[in-house]
Amino acid sequence: MNFIEGEYIYINKPYRMTSFGALAFVRTRVSRRVGVRRVKIGHAGTLDPLATGVLILCTGKKTKEIERLQLNNKEYTATLQLGATTPSYDMEHEVDATYPTAHITRELIERMLADFVGEIQQVPPQYSACKIGGDRAYDLMRKGKEVELKAKTVHIDSIDVIDFDPTTMQLSIRVSCGKGTYIRSLARDIGRALESGAYLTALCRTRLGGVRIEDCITIDDFPQWLEQQEIEKAECRNDEKSK
């Protein structure tokens, strides 16, 4: 493998690690193995810290492919808690309101989800990396400032119910969607459409383009995987150029 020229690395990002944190973990170890101070590396499509799943890292010249990879269709599995909301639409914040759920049935959910398939208008979460005048929305929110984000057109190919527990009001869904779709915002909008509330309790990106979660390496397994690779080191490249 030639990480300096360019390679793809498929990581299964763990819970509570940022996408940049996963990138930094991999870059440190790849750079050390290759024998350079800092291998060029980027990631295609940020995952929230509380999300897990497919994170594609690109090294060297493959970083030029990041924009193209981000356009690829994505698939997620998500678990929603119905009947309550949080400011961030996930478990980063405490519940700020509760709502009735007695009227919610699986049949109602499946009818309602059909309305979200196709092109829809979606407002990104206020706690997100969207920029407002050069500042990240989540930074402004954490400073107590007002954040107003405009709706964007996103495309959802399909939403399927995996499971629904009417006792706990937990709903598990599989979502196939295009670039720019926020599953946290989808959870918020599903809650509203059910005349109730909803927030994410779990989120996993199971596919990005043709890369599935089964193709990915966990952070814990990455050092051993790296040791097993046949790698062209920086010294070897320099020796060849001097001939």
C-alpha positions, -999 to 999 in steps of 0.1 A, spaced: 0 0 0 12 35 -8 -5 59 16 16 89 4 4 84 -32 -31 77 -21 -53 50 -5 -88 46 9 -92 34 45 -127 23 56 -133 29 94 -162 20 115 -163 51 137 -170 44 173 -196 60 195 -186 94 211 -155 98 189 -156 127 164 -148 121 128 -117 142 131 -107 122 162 -109 90 141 -89 107 113 -62 119 138 -59 84 153 -54 68 119 -31 95 106 -8 93 136 -3 56 131 -1 56 93 25 85 94 46 66 119 44 34 99 53 51 66 81 71 82 69 107 76 59 134 99 23 138 86 5 119 59 -20 139 40 -55 126 49 -91 137 48 -125 121 54 -156 120 32 -188 129 51 -187 139 88 -205 117 113 -218 132 146 -199 121 177 -229 101 189 -232 83 155 -213 52 145 -205 35 112 -189 40 78 -162 67 77 -141 68 45 -106 82 49 -86 93 19 -49 97 18 -25 114 -6 -39 121 -40 -71 102 -31 -81 133 -11 -92 148 -44 -120 122 -44 -136 134 -12 -161 157 -29 -172 130 -53 -175 104 -25 -197 128 -4 -222 129 -33 -228 91 -30 -260 77 -16 -259 68 21 -278 43 43 -284 46 80 -301 27 107 -316 49 134 -335 44 167 -359 71 177 -375 78 211 -410 90 204 -429 113 227 -401 136 237 -376 161 223 -341 174 230 -325 207 218 -300 187 196 -325 161 185 -303 134 199 -289 123 233 -262 151 235 -288 171 255 -314 163 281 -351 160 272 -367 194 272 -403 185 265 -426 155 264 -457 148 243 -487 124 240 -480 90 223 -512 70 230 -524 77 194 -493 64 178 -495 30 161 -472 11 136 -498 17 109 -498 54 115 -460 55 114 -458 36 81 -484 59 65 -466 90 77 -431 79 67 -442 76 31 -446 114 31 -408 118 37 -397 98 6 -385 118 -24 -374 154 -24 -383 172 8 -374 205 25 -354 200 57 -340 225 82 -306 214 96 -302 211 134 -292 242 152 -265 221 169 -247 213 136 -216 222 117 -236 245 93 -219 278 89 -235 312 96 -213 341 87 -182 320 91 -192 305 125 -204 270 131 -240 268 142 -232 246 172 -206 271 184 -231 300 183 -257 279 201 -232 270 229 -225 307 233 -262 313 238 -267 331 205 -298 329 183 -294 306 153 -317 305 123 -311 280 96 -329 279 62 -345 248 48 -326 229 22 -338 204 -4 -327 169 3 -336 136 -12 -347 104 6 -348 73 -14 -366 51 11 -375 47 48 -384 13 62 -396 4 97 -372 -22 113 -390 -24 146 -416 -5 167 -422 -11 204 -455 5 215 -446 -1 251 -414 19 251 -423 40 221 -390 32 205 -389 32 167 -361 17 146 -359 27 109 -336 22 79 -330 53 58 -315 55 23 -308 91 14 -286 116 -6 -260 142 4 -269 168 31 -296 148 48 -296 151 86 -311 121 103 -314 141 135 -337 166 116 -356 137 101 -362 124 137 -375 158 147 -398 160 117 -411 125 122 -421 134 157 -439 165 146 -457 146 118 -469 122 144 -482 151 164 -458 142 191 -420 145 195 -390 124 187 -352 123 191 -324 99 182 -311 74 207 -288 56 182 -275 62 147 -253 41 125 -242 48 89 -243 14 74 -233 23 38 -217 51 19 -218 46 -18 -205 10 -24 -188 8 10 -207 -12 36 -201 -14 74 -190 -50 69 -160 -36 48 -149 -13 77 -121 -17 103 -128 -8 139 -105 17 157 -95 -10 181 -85 -34 152 -68 -7 131 -33 -9 146 -31 -47 140 -46 -43 105 -20 -17 97 8 -40 109 -4 -67 85 -2 -44 54 27 -44 30 35 -7 29 59 14 8 77 36 32 90 71 26 127 60 26 120 35 -2 104 61 -24 133 85 -18 159 58 -27 141 50 -59 140 87 -69 177 90 -64 187 62 -87 
